[in-house]
């Protein structure tokens, strides 16, 4: 849905490939970030496992805010209006 709508038609496949590839890279790297948090003493005074879920939630919240603030509005708009190229 949203990711496909923000790329011009001519580069839509490349854009989707790139964003999907970055998502897979993030999924491959995340265990190396989250597991050390889970096995540590944690942060914010929370236990290790709870703090790892808090870290994932914070990163998802930041991503949602970035898309909401910086991303183009697509609700009830035609594709040509969103990206005229």
N, C-alpha and C positions, 0 to 999 in steps of 0.2 A: 503494500500500500503506500505508505508515506515516502519511503526511500525512493521508490520508482518514480513518483510524481515530481521529484525535485530535479531530475536530470533531463536535459534536452533529449529528444527522440534519437538523434544521431549518436549519442554517447550513452544511452540508457543502459545497454548491456554491460559496457565497460564500467560504468558507475556502480551498477548493482554488483558486479564481480568484485570491484575494489572494496565496497563497504562490507560485503559478505566475507571477503578474505580477511579484512581487519577484525570482523567479529570472531572469526575462527582463531585468529592470532591471539586476541584477547582471551578467548576461552582456554587456549593452550597455556598462556602466561599466568592466568588467575590462580591456579593452584599454588604457584610459587610465591604468590603474594598473600593469599588467604590462609593457607595452611600454617605458615610461620606465625600468623596472628592467632590462629586457633590453638597452636601448641605453646604459645607464650603465656605470659601472665595476663594478657589482654590489655585493653586500654579503656579509658573512661570509667575505670573501677569495675568493669564487667569481667566475667570469666572469659577464658580464651575462646570457646566455641560461640558464646553469645556475642562477643566482640567481633568475631569474624562475620557473623550475619549482620551486625550493625555496620561494619565496613562495606559490605556488599550493598546494603540498603542506602547508605550515604552516597556511594558511587552511582547507584541507579537514580537517586534523587537529583544529584548534580547533572547527570545526563539528561534527565527529563526537563530540568530547568533550562539547560542550554538549548535544547531543541525548541522548547516553548518560547524562549526569548529570541533566539537567533534564527530559527527555522522559518521558512515561508508558511503563510497560512494557506491551508488547502481545503478547509471545510466548505462544502457547497460551491466550489469553484471548478470551472472547467480546466483541463490540463493546459490548454492554450493560454489561459489567464495566468496560471501559476508560473509557467516557463514558456515564454513566447518563442523561444529559439527552436 
